[in-house]
Every structure is written in structure tokens, then in C-alpha cells.
């Protein structure tokens, strides 16, 4: 066998060995990650949580949707806000709340002149329902 043939044979063996290693590594990765990627979440009813929805819109003094207004929501029997949201480009916000009978206070976190009433509204939730609310800013 000539030197040229030996070099060509070595190169062929090296290329085949590399290809075999790449295929083996790929098969190992697929066997490790594919079962997790294909696994589906459990289809039990325990996995699904029920909720009520407070959906609202913030309007400015000219009756246009107000973007970027900080909105806070609390239960009527609590002192501090439990949820803080920001209105989107359409002035809208939405918050999931627990199912059950409860009253919620919604207000806009904006600066007020001294003595002015804050902009707020009260909503009542019975069960897993959607309640629509509106906050009309006066300034």
C-alpha cells in the first residue's frame, strides 16, 4: 500500500468516526429532551382553577382612553391594594380575582389637589363572573 492510499484511508476513517460521533450525540440529546417536550399537561379538572374577572377602562377628562395610568384594586374590607396594574394603549386593564361574593374598590393612582376625592369605583363579584368597570379621570 502506498503512502497516498494510507493517508486517504486515514482521512476516510476520521470522517466516518466524526460522523458517527455526531449522530450518537444527536440521538442522545433527542432521547433526553424529546420525551419532556412531548409530554402533555394532566387533563384533570383539579388543574383548572376558577376565577372571576374585573375588566375596566380608564378614561381621561376628554373621554379618551388613558394609557399608562396606574390602577390599584383591593377588597372593600382591606386597607391596602392587593393588585397593581397599568392601563394599556386602549386604556384597559384586567385582573383575575378569587371566586366568591366580595366587593372590590378600584382606583387610579394619580396626583390629586389637596381635598379632592380620589377617582375610584366599587364593583361586586358574586361567583366566577366578569364585571366591567370604568374610571373617569377629571384632571
Phi and psi in radians as a Rosetta constraint file:
Dihedral C 1 N 2 CA 2 C 2 CIRCULARHARMONIC -1.471 0.35
Dihedral N 2 CA 2 C 2 N 3 CIRCULARHARMONIC 2.908 0.35
Dihedral C 2 N 3 CA 3 C 3 CIRCULARHARMONIC -1.110 0.35
Dihedral N 3 CA 3 C 3 N 4 CIRCULARHARMONIC -0.675 0.35
Dihedral C 3 N 4 CA 4 C 4 CIRCULARHARMONIC -1.101 0.35
Dihedral N 4 CA 4 C 4 N 5 CIRCULARHARMONIC -0.707 0.35
Dihedral C 4 N 5 CA 5 C 5 CIRCULARHARMONIC -1.185 0.35
Dihedral N 5 CA 5 C 5 N 6 CIRCULARHARMONIC -0.693 0.35
Dihedral C 5 N 6 CA 6 C 6 CIRCULARHARMONIC -1.110 0.35
Dihedral N 6 CA 6 C 6 N 7 CIRCULARHARMONIC -0.737 0.35
Dihedral C 6 N 7 CA 7 C 7 CIRCULARHARMONIC -1.118 0.35
Dihedral N 7 CA 7 C 7 N 8 CIRCULARHARMONIC -0.729 0.35
Dihedral C 7 N 8 CA 8 C 8 CIRCULARHARMONIC -1.149 0.35
Dihedral N 8 CA 8 C 8 N 9 CIRCULARHARMONIC -0.673 0.35
Dihedral C 8 N 9 CA 9 C 9 CIRCULARHARMONIC -1.169 0.35
Dihedral N 9 CA 9 C 9 N 10 CIRCULARHARMONIC -0.721 0.35
Dihedral C 9 N 10 CA 10 C 10 CIRCULARHARMONIC -1.088 0.35
Dihedral N 10 CA 10 C 10 N 11 CIRCULARHARMONIC -0.753 0.35
Dihedral C 10 N 11 CA 11 C 11 CIRCULARHARMONIC -1.110 0.35
Dihedral N 11 CA 11 C 11 N 12 CIRCULARHARMONIC -0.716 0.35
Dihedral C 11 N 12 CA 12 C 12 CIRCULARHARMONIC -1.116 0.35
Dihedral N 12 CA 12 C 12 N 13 CIRCULARHARMONIC -0.748 0.35
Dihedral C 12 N 13 CA 13 C 13 CIRCULARHARMONIC -1.137 0.35
Dihedral N 13 CA 13 C 13 N 14 CIRCULARHARMONIC -0.738 0.35
Dihedral C 13 N 14 CA 14 C 14 CIRCULARHARMONIC -1.099 0.35
Dihedral N 14 CA 14 C 14 N 15 CIRCULARHARMONIC -0.772 0.35
Dihedral C 14 N 15 CA 15 C 15 CIRCULARHARMONIC -1.115 0.35
Dihedral N 15 CA 15 C 15 N 16 CIRCULARHARMONIC -0.761 0.35
Dihedral C 15 N 16 CA 16 C 16 CIRCULARHARMONIC -1.141 0.35
Dihedral N 16 CA 16 C 16 N 17 CIRCULARHARMONIC -0.670 0.35
Dihedral C 16 N 17 CA 17 C 17 CIRCULARHARMONIC -1.149 0.35
Dihedral N 17 CA 17 C 17 N 18 CIRCULARHARMONIC -0.760 0.35
Dihedral C 17 N 18 CA 18 C 18 CIRCULARHARMONIC -1.074 0.35
Dihedral N 18 CA 18 C 18 N 19 CIRCULARHARMONIC -0.787 0.35
Dihedral C 18 N 19 CA 19 C 19 CIRCULARHARMONIC -1.068 0.35
Dihedral N 19 CA 19 C 19 N 20 CIRCULARHARMONIC -0.731 0.35
Dihedral C 19 N 20 CA 20 C 20 CIRCULARHARMONIC -1.123 0.35
Dihedral N 20 CA 20 C 20 N 21 CIRCULARHARMONIC -0.696 0.35
Dihedral C 20 N 21 CA 21 C 21 CIRCULARHARMONIC -1.149 0.35
Dihedral N 21 CA 21 C 21 N 22 CIRCULARHARMONIC -0.723 0.35
Dihedral C 21 N 22 CA 22 C 22 CIRCULARHARMONIC -1.126 0.35
Dihedral N 22 CA 22 C 22 N 23 CIRCULARHARMONIC -0.762 0.35
Dihedral C 22 N 23 CA 23 C 23 CIRCULARHARMONIC -1.132 0.35
Dihedral N 23 CA 23 C 23 N 24 CIRCULARHARMONIC -0.718 0.35
Dihedral C 23 N 24 CA 24 C 24 CIRCULARHARMONIC -1.120 0.35
Dihedral N 24 CA 24 C 24 N 25 CIRCULARHARMONIC -0.768 0.35
Dihedral C 24 N 25 CA 25 C 25 CIRCULARHARMONIC -1.117 0.35
Dihedral N 25 CA 25 C 25 N 26 CIRCULARHARMONIC -0.741 0.35
Dihedral C 25 N 26 CA 26 C 26 CIRCULARHARMONIC -1.105 0.35
Dihedral N 26 CA 26 C 26 N 27 CIRCULARHARMONIC -0.745 0.35
Dihedral C 26 N 27 CA 27 C 27 CIRCULARHARMONIC -1.097 0.35
Dihedral N 27 CA 27 C 27 N 28 CIRCULARHARMONIC -0.678 0.35
Dihedral C 27 N 28 CA 28 C 28 CIRCULARHARMONIC -1.135 0.35
Dihedral N 28 CA 28 C 28 N 29 CIRCULARHARMONIC -0.790 0.35
Dihedral C 28 N 29 CA 29 C 29 CIRCULARHARMONIC -1.094 0.35
Dihedral N 29 CA 29 C 29 N 30 CIRCULARHARMONIC -0.748 0.35
Dihedral C 29 N 30 CA 30 C 30 CIRCULARHARMONIC -1.104 0.35
Dihedral N 30 CA 30 C 30 N 31 CIRCULARHARMONIC -0.742 0.35
Dihedral C 30 N 31 CA 31 C 31 CIRCULARHARMONIC -1.187 0.35
Dihedral N 31 CA 31 C 31 N 32 CIRCULARHARMONIC -0.470 0.35
Dihedral C 31 N 32 CA 32 C 32 CIRCULARHARMONIC -1.398 0.35
Dihedral N 32 CA 32 C 32 N 33 CIRCULARHARMONIC -0.740 0.35
Dihedral C 32 N 33 CA 33 C 33 CIRCULARHARMONIC -1.782 0.35
Dihedral N 33 CA 33 C 33 N 34 CIRCULARHARMONIC -0.409 0.35
Dihedral C 33 N 34 CA 34 C 34 CIRCULARHARMONIC -1.130 0.35
Dihedral N 34 CA 34 C 34 N 35 CIRCULARHARMONIC -0.757 0.35
Dihedral C 34 N 35 CA 35 C 35 CIRCULARHARMONIC -1.043 0.35
Dihedral N 35 CA 35 C 35 N 36 CIRCULARHARMONIC -0.646 0.35
Dihedral C 35 N 36 CA 36 C 36 CIRCULARHARMONIC -1.208 0.35
Dihedral N 36 CA 36 C 36 N 37 CIRCULARHARMONIC -0.688 0.35
Dihedral C 36 N 37 CA 37 C 37 CIRCULARHARMONIC -1.199 0.35
Dihedral N 37 CA 37 C 37 N 38 CIRCULARHARMONIC -0.567 0.35
Dihedral C 37 N 38 CA 38 C 38 CIRCULARHARMONIC -1.546 0.35
Dihedral N 38 CA 38 C 38 N 39 CIRCULARHARMONIC -0.207 0.35
Dihedral C 38 N 39 CA 39 C 39 CIRCULARHARMONIC -1.192 0.35
Dihedral N 39 CA 39 C 39 N 40 CIRCULARHARMONIC 2.377 0.35
Dihedral C 39 N 40 CA 40 C 40 CIRCULARHARMONIC -1.710 0.35
Dihedral N 40 CA 40 C 40 N 41 CIRCULARHARMONIC 2.635 0.35
Dihedral C 40 N 41 CA 41 C 41 CIRCULARHARMONIC -1.169 0.35
Dihedral N 41 CA 41 C 41 N 42 CIRCULARHARMONIC 2.709 0.35
Dihedral C 41 N 42 CA 42 C 42 CIRCULARHARMONIC -1.087 0.35
Dihedral N 42 CA 42 C 42 N 43 CIRCULARHARMONIC 2.504 0.35
Dihedral C 42 N 43 CA 43 C 43 CIRCULARHARMONIC -1.733 0.35
Dihedral N 43 CA 43 C 43 N 44 CIRCULARHARMONIC 0.568 0.35
Dihedral C 43 N 44 CA 44 C 44 CIRCULARHARMONIC -1.537 0.35
Dihedral N 44 CA 44 C 44 N 45 CIRCULARHARMONIC 2.740 0.35
Dihedral C 44 N 45 CA 45 C 45 CIRCULARHARMONIC -1.305 0.35
Dihedral N 45 CA 45 C 45 N 46 CIRCULARHARMONIC -0.280 0.35
Dihedral C 45 N 46 CA 46 C 46 CIRCULARHARMONIC -1.190 0.35
Dihedral N 46 CA 46 C 46 N 47 CIRCULARHARMONIC -0.476 0.35
Dihedral C 46 N 47 CA 47 C 47 CIRCULARHARMONIC -1.255 0.35
Dihedral N 47 CA 47 C 47 N 48 CIRCULARHARMONIC -0.489 0.35
Dihedral C 47 N 48 CA 48 C 48 CIRCULARHARMONIC -1.522 0.35
Dihedral N 48 CA 48 C 48 N 49 CIRCULARHARMONIC 2.147 0.35
Dihedral C 48 N 49 CA 49 C 49 CIRCULARHARMONIC -1.777 0.35
Dihedral N 49 CA 49 C 49 N 50 CIRCULARHARMONIC 2.460 0.35
Dihedral C 49 N 50 CA 50 C 50 CIRCULARHARMONIC -1.565 0.35
Dihedral N 50 CA 50 C 50 N 51 CIRCULARHARMONIC 2.632 0.35
Dihedral C 50 N 51 CA 51 C 51 CIRCULARHARMONIC -2.723 0.35
Dihedral N 51 CA 51 C 51 N 52 CIRCULARHARMONIC 2.832 0.35
Dihedral C 51 N 52 CA 52 C 52 CIRCULARHARMONIC -1.847 0.35
Dihedral N 52 CA 52 C 52 N 53 CIRCULARHARMONIC 2.828 0.35
Dihedral C 52 N 53 CA 53 C 53 CIRCULARHARMONIC -2.270 0.35
Dihedral N 53 CA 53 C 53 N 54 CIRCULARHARMONIC 2.229 0.35
Dihedral C 53 N 54 CA 54 C 54 CIRCULARHARMONIC -1.784 0.35
Dihedral N 54 CA 54 C 54 N 55 CIRCULARHARMONIC 2.064 0.35
Dihedral C 54 N 55 CA 55 C 55 CIRCULARHARMONIC -2.077 0.35
Dihedral N 55 CA 55 C 55 N 56 CIRCULARHARMONIC 2.314 0.35
Dihedral C 55 N 56 CA 56 C 56 CIRCULARHARMONIC -2.546 0.35
Dihedral N 56 CA 56 C 56 N 57 CIRCULARHARMONIC 2.945 0.35
Dihedral C 56 N 57 CA 57 C 57 CIRCULARHARMONIC -2.321 0.35
Dihedral N 57 CA 57 C 57 N 58 CIRCULARHARMONIC 2.391 0.35
Dihedral C 57 N 58 CA 58 C 58 CIRCULARHARMONIC -1.772 0.35
Dihedral N 58 CA 58 C 58 N 59 CIRCULARHARMONIC 2.239 0.35
Dihedral C 58 N 59 CA 59 C 59 CIRCULARHARMONIC -2.005 0.35
Dihedral N 59 CA 59 C 59 N 60 CIRCULARHARMONIC 2.451 0.35
Dihedral C 59 N 60 CA 60 C 60 CIRCULARHARMONIC -1.490 0.35
Dihedral N 60 CA 60 C 60 N 61 CIRCULARHARMONIC -3.092 0.35
Dihedral C 60 N 61 CA 61 C 61 CIRCULARHARMONIC -1.135 0.35
Dihedral N 61 CA 61 C 61 N 62 CIRCULARHARMONIC -0.364 0.35
Dihedral C 61 N 62 CA 62 C 62 CIRCULARHARMONIC -1.681 0.35
Dihedral N 62 CA 62 C 62 N 63 CIRCULARHARMONIC 0.231 0.35
Dihedral C 62 N 63 CA 63 C 63 CIRCULARHARMONIC 1.125 0.35
Dihedral N 63 CA 63 C 63 N 64 CIRCULARHARMONIC 0.570 0.35
Dihedral C 63 N 64 CA 64 C 64 CIRCULARHARMONIC -1.840 0.35
Dihedral N 64 CA 64 C 64 N 65 CIRCULARHARMONIC 2.624 0.35
Dihedral C 64 N 65 CA 65 C 65 CIRCULARHARMONIC -1.048 0.35
Dihedral N 65 CA 65 C 65 N 66 CIRCULARHARMONIC 2.387 0.35
Dihedral C 65 N 66 CA 66 C 66 CIRCULARHARMONIC -1.779 0.35
Dihedral N 66 CA 66 C 66 N 67 CIRCULARHARMONIC 2.083 0.35
Dihedral C 66 N 67 CA 67 C 67 CIRCULARHARMONIC -1.585 0.35
Dihedral N 67 CA 67 C 67 N 68 CIRCULARHARMONIC 2.452 0.35
Dihedral C 67 N 68 CA 68 C 68 CIRCULARHARMONIC 1.348 0.35
Dihedral N 68 CA 68 C 68 N 69 CIRCULARHARMONIC 0.350 0.35
Dihedral C 68 N 69 CA 69 C 69 CIRCULARHARMONIC -1.521 0.35
Dihedral N 69 CA 69 C 69 N 70 CIRCULARHARMONIC 2.269 0.35
Dihedral C 69 N 70 CA 70 C 70 CIRCULARHARMONIC -1.320 0.35
Dihedral N 70 CA 70 C 70 N 71 CIRCULARHARMONIC 2.188 0.35
Dihedral C 70 N 71 CA 71 C 71 CIRCULARHARMONIC -2.027 0.35
Dihedral N 71 CA 71 C 71 N 72 CIRCULARHARMONIC 2.353 0.35
Dihedral C 71 N 72 CA 72 C 72 CIRCULARHARMONIC -2.097 0.35
Dihedral N 72 CA 72 C 72 N 73 CIRCULARHARMONIC 2.543 0.35
Dihedral C 72 N 73 CA 73 C 73 CIRCULARHARMONIC -2.309 0.35
Dihedral N 73 CA 73 C 73 N 74 CIRCULARHARMONIC 2.392 0.35
Dihedral C 73 N 74 CA 74 C 74 CIRCULARHARMONIC -2.517 0.35
Dihedral N 74 CA 74 C 74 N 75 CIRCULARHARMONIC 2.761 0.35
Dihedral C 74 N 75 CA 75 C 75 CIRCULARHARMONIC -1.213 0.35
Dihedral N 75 CA 75 C 75 N 76 CIRCULARHARMONIC 2.583 0.35
Dihedral C 75 N 76 CA 76 C 76 CIRCULARHARMONIC -1.090 0.35
Dihedral N 76 CA 76 C 76 N 77 CIRCULARHARMONIC -0.483 0.35
Dihedral C 76 N 77 CA 77 C 77 CIRCULARHARMONIC -1.580 0.35
Dihedral N 77 CA 77 C 77 N 78 CIRCULARHARMONIC 0.078 0.35
Dihedral C 77 N 78 CA 78 C 78 CIRCULARHARMONIC -1.893 0.35
Dihedral N 78 CA 78 C 78 N 79 CIRCULARHARMONIC 2.779 0.35
Dihedral C 78 N 79 CA 79 C 79 CIRCULARHARMONIC -1.613 0.35
Dihedral N 79 CA 79 C 79 N 80 CIRCULARHARMONIC -0.696 0.35
Dihedral C 79 N 80 CA 80 C 80 CIRCULARHARMONIC -1.736 0.35
Dihedral N 80 CA 80 C 80 N 81 CIRCULARHARMONIC 2.697 0.35
Dihedral C 80 N 81 CA 81 C 81 CIRCULARHARMONIC -1.166 0.35
Dihedral N 81 CA 81 C 81 N 82 CIRCULARHARMONIC 2.395 0.35
Dihedral C 81 N 82 CA 82 C 82 CIRCULARHARMONIC -1.684 0.35
Dihedral N 82 CA 82 C 82 N 83 CIRCULARHARMONIC -0.419 0.35
Dihedral C 82 N 83 CA 83 C 83 CIRCULARHARMONIC -2.370 0.35
Dihedral N 83 CA 83 C 83 N 84 CIRCULARHARMONIC 2.447 0.35
Dihedral C 83 N 84 CA 84 C 84 CIRCULARHARMONIC -2.180 0.35
Dihedral N 84 CA 84 C 84 N 85 CIRCULARHARMONIC 2.263 0.35
Dihedral C 84 N 85 CA 85 C 85 CIRCULARHARMONIC -2.299 0.35
Dihedral N 85 CA 85 C 85 N 86 CIRCULARHARMONIC 2.972 0.35
Dihedral C 85 N 86 CA 86 C 86 CIRCULARHARMONIC -2.287 0.35
Dihedral N 86 CA 86 C 86 N 87 CIRCULARHARMONIC 2.332 0.35
Dihedral C 86 N 87 CA 87 C 87 CIRCULARHARMONIC -1.193 0.35
Dihedral N 87 CA 87 C 87 N 88 CIRCULARHARMONIC 2.537 0.35
Dihedral C 87 N 88 CA 88 C 88 CIRCULARHARMONIC -1.515 0.35
Dihedral N 88 CA 88 C 88 N 89 CIRCULARHARMONIC -2.927 0.35
Dihedral C 88 N 89 CA 89 C 89 CIRCULARHARMONIC -1.136 0.35
Dihedral N 89 CA 89 C 89 N 90 CIRCULARHARMONIC -0.355 0.35
Dihedral C 89 N 90 CA 90 C 90 CIRCULARHARMONIC -1.700 0.35
Dihedral N 90 CA 90 C 90 N 91 CIRCULARHARMONIC 0.137 0.35
Dihedral C 90 N 91 CA 91 C 91 CIRCULARHARMONIC 1.359 0.35
Dihedral N 91 CA 91 C 91 N 92 CIRCULARHARMONIC 0.182 0.35
Dihedral C 91 N 92 CA 92 C 92 CIRCULARHARMONIC -1.696 0.35
Dihedral N 92 CA 92 C 92 N 93 CIRCULARHARMONIC 2.690 0.35
Dihedral C 92 N 93 CA 93 C 93 CIRCULARHARMONIC -2.561 0.35
Dihedral N 93 CA 93 C 93 N 94 CIRCULARHARMONIC 2.751 0.35
Dihedral C 93 N 94 CA 94 C 94 CIRCULARHARMONIC -2.591 0.35
Dihedral N 94 CA 94 C 94 N 95 CIRCULARHARMONIC 2.468 0.35
Dihedral C 94 N 95 CA 95 C 95 CIRCULARHARMONIC -2.485 0.35
Dihedral N 95 CA 95 C 95 N 96 CIRCULARHARMONIC 2.267 0.35
Dihedral C 95 N 96 CA 96 C 96 CIRCULARHARMONIC -1.372 0.35
Dihedral N 96 CA 96 C 96 N 97 CIRCULARHARMONIC 2.394 0.35
Dihedral C 96 N 97 CA 97 C 97 CIRCULARHARMONIC -2.276 0.35
Dihedral N 97 CA 97 C 97 N 98 CIRCULARHARMONIC 2.791 0.35
Dihedral C 97 N 98 CA 98 C 98 CIRCULARHARMONIC -1.089 0.35
Dihedral N 98 CA 98 C 98 N 99 CIRCULARHARMONIC 2.635 0.35
Dihedral C 98 N 99 CA 99 C 99 CIRCULARHARMONIC -1.251 0.35
Dihedral N 99 CA 99 C 99 N 100 CIRCULARHARMONIC 2.533 0.35
Dihedral C 99 N 100 CA 100 C 100 CIRCULARHARMONIC 2.333 0.35
Dihedral N 100 CA 100 C 100 N 101 CIRCULARHARMONIC 2.921 0.35
Dihedral C 100 N 101 CA 101 C 101 CIRCULARHARMONIC -1.349 0.35
Dihedral N 101 CA 101 C 101 N 102 CIRCULARHARMONIC 2.128 0.35
Dihedral C 101 N 102 CA 102 C 102 CIRCULARHARMONIC -2.851 0.35
Dihedral N 102 CA 102 C 102 N 103 CIRCULARHARMONIC 2.696 0.35
Dihedral C 102 N 103 CA 103 C 103 CIRCULARHARMONIC -1.855 0.35
Dihedral N 103 CA 103 C 103 N 104 CIRCULARHARMONIC 2.472 0.35
Dihedral C 103 N 104 CA 104 C 104 CIRCULARHARMONIC -2.213 0.35
Dihedral N 104 CA 104 C 104 N 105 CIRCULARHARMONIC 2.494 0.35
Dihedral C 104 N 105 CA 105 C 105 CIRCULARHARMONIC -1.849 0.35
Dihedral N 105 CA 105 C 105 N 106 CIRCULARHARMONIC 2.269 0.35
Dihedral C 105 N 106 CA 106 C 106 CIRCULARHARMONIC -2.073 0.35
Dihedral N 106 CA 106 C 106 N 107 CIRCULARHARMONIC 2.296 0.35
Dihedral C 106 N 107 CA 107 C 107 CIRCULARHARMONIC -2.517 0.35
Dihedral N 107 CA 107 C 107 N 108 CIRCULARHARMONIC 2.757 0.35
Dihedral C 107 N 108 CA 108 C 108 CIRCULARHARMONIC -1.661 0.35
Dihedral N 108 CA 108 C 108 N 109 CIRCULARHARMONIC 2.289 0.35
Dihedral C 108 N 109 CA 109 C 109 CIRCULARHARMONIC -1.535 0.35
Dihedral N 109 CA 109 C 109 N 110 CIRCULARHARMONIC 1.511 0.35
Dihedral C 109 N 110 CA 110 C 110 CIRCULARHARMONIC -2.297 0.35
Dihedral N 110 CA 110 C 110 N 111 CIRCULARHARMONIC 2.845 0.35
Dihedral C 110 N 111 CA 111 C 111 CIRCULARHARMONIC -1.339 0.35
Dihedral N 111 CA 111 C 111 N 112 CIRCULARHARMONIC 2.350 0.35
Dihedral C 111 N 112 CA 112 C 112 CIRCULARHARMONIC -2.053 0.35
Dihedral N 112 CA 112 C 112 N 113 CIRCULARHARMONIC 2.610 0.35
Dihedral C 112 N 113 CA 113 C 113 CIRCULARHARMONIC -1.179 0.35
Dihedral N 113 CA 113 C 113 N 114 CIRCULARHARMONIC 2.707 0.35
Dihedral C 113 N 114 CA 114 C 114 CIRCULARHARMONIC -1.012 0.35
Dihedral N 114 CA 114 C 114 N 115 CIRCULARHARMONIC 2.348 0.35
Dihedral C 114 N 115 CA 115 C 115 CIRCULARHARMONIC 1.503 0.35
Dihedral N 115 CA 115 C 115 N 116 CIRCULARHARMONIC -0.178 0.35
Dihedral C 115 N 116 CA 116 C 116 CIRCULARHARMONIC -1.356 0.35
Dihedral N 116 CA 116 C 116 N 117 CIRCULARHARMONIC 2.547 0.35
Dihedral C 116 N 117 CA 117 C 117 CIRCULARHARMONIC -1.338 0.35
Dihedral N 117 CA 117 C 117 N 118 CIRCULARHARMONIC 2.399 0.35
Dihedral C 117 N 118 CA 118 C 118 CIRCULARHARMONIC -1.205 0.35
Dihedral N 118 CA 118 C 118 N 119 CIRCULARHARMONIC 2.639 0.35
Dihedral C 118 N 119 CA 119 C 119 CIRCULARHARMONIC -1.397 0.35
Dihedral N 119 CA 119 C 119 N 120 CIRCULARHARMONIC 1.957 0.35
Dihedral C 119 N 120 CA 120 C 120 CIRCULARHARMONIC -2.604 0.35
Dihedral N 120 CA 120 C 120 N 121 CIRCULARHARMONIC 2.839 0.35
Dihedral C 120 N 121 CA 121 C 121 CIRCULARHARMONIC -2.528 0.35
Dihedral N 121 CA 121 C 121 N 122 CIRCULARHARMONIC 2.777 0.35
Dihedral C 121 N 122 CA 122 C 122 CIRCULARHARMONIC -2.038 0.35
Dihedral N 122 CA 122 C 122 N 123 CIRCULARHARMONIC 2.375 0.35
Dihedral C 122 N 123 CA 123 C 123 CIRCULARHARMONIC -2.191 0.35
Dihedral N 123 CA 123 C 123 N 124 CIRCULARHARMONIC 2.670 0.35
Dihedral C 123 N 124 CA 124 C 124 CIRCULARHARMONIC -2.064 0.35
Dihedral N 124 CA 124 C 124 N 125 CIRCULARHARMONIC 2.256 0.35
Dihedral C 124 N 125 CA 125 C 125 CIRCULARHARMONIC -1.942 0.35
Dihedral N 125 CA 125 C 125 N 126 CIRCULARHARMONIC 2.325 0.35
Dihedral C 125 N 126 CA 126 C 126 CIRCULARHARMONIC -1.732 0.35
Dihedral N 126 CA 126 C 126 N 127 CIRCULARHARMONIC -1.031 0.35
Dihedral C 126 N 127 CA 127 C 127 CIRCULARHARMONIC -2.335 0.35
Dihedral N 127 CA 127 C 127 N 128 CIRCULARHARMONIC -2.320 0.35
Dihedral C 127 N 128 CA 128 C 128 CIRCULARHARMONIC -1.628 0.35
Dihedral N 128 CA 128 C 128 N 129 CIRCULARHARMONIC 1.168 0.35
Dihedral C 128 N 129 CA 129 C 129 CIRCULARHARMONIC -2.005 0.35
Dihedral N 129 CA 129 C 129 N 130 CIRCULARHARMONIC 2.933 0.35
Dihedral C 129 N 130 CA 130 C 130 CIRCULARHARMONIC -1.831 0.35
Dihedral N 130 CA 130 C 130 N 131 CIRCULARHARMONIC 2.285 0.35
Dihedral C 130 N 131 CA 131 C 131 CIRCULARHARMONIC -2.077 0.35
Dihedral N 131 CA 131 C 131 N 132 CIRCULARHARMONIC 2.267 0.35
Dihedral C 131 N 132 CA 132 C 132 CIRCULARHARMONIC -1.706 0.35
Dihedral N 132 CA 132 C 132 N 133 CIRCULARHARMONIC 2.420 0.35
Dihedral C 132 N 133 CA 133 C 133 CIRCULARHARMONIC -2.368 0.35
Dihedral N 133 CA 133 C 133 N 134 CIRCULARHARMONIC 2.810 0.35
Dihedral C 133 N 134 CA 134 C 134 CIRCULARHARMONIC -2.392 0.35
Dihedral N 134 CA 134 C 134 N 135 CIRCULARHARMONIC 2.417 0.35
Dihedral C 134 N 135 CA 135 C 135 CIRCULARHARMONIC -2.013 0.35
Dihedral N 135 CA 135 C 135 N 136 CIRCULARHARMONIC 2.077 0.35
Dihedral C 135 N 136 CA 136 C 136 CIRCULARHARMONIC -1.840 0.35
Dihedral N 136 CA 136 C 136 N 137 CIRCULARHARMONIC 1.938 0.35
Dihedral C 136 N 137 CA 137 C 137 CIRCULARHARMONIC -1.374 0.35
Dihedral N 137 CA 137 C 137 N 138 CIRCULARHARMONIC 2.463 0.35
Dihedral C 137 N 138 CA 138 C 138 CIRCULARHARMONIC -1.786 0.35
Dihedral N 138 CA 138 C 138 N 139 CIRCULARHARMONIC -0.134 0.35
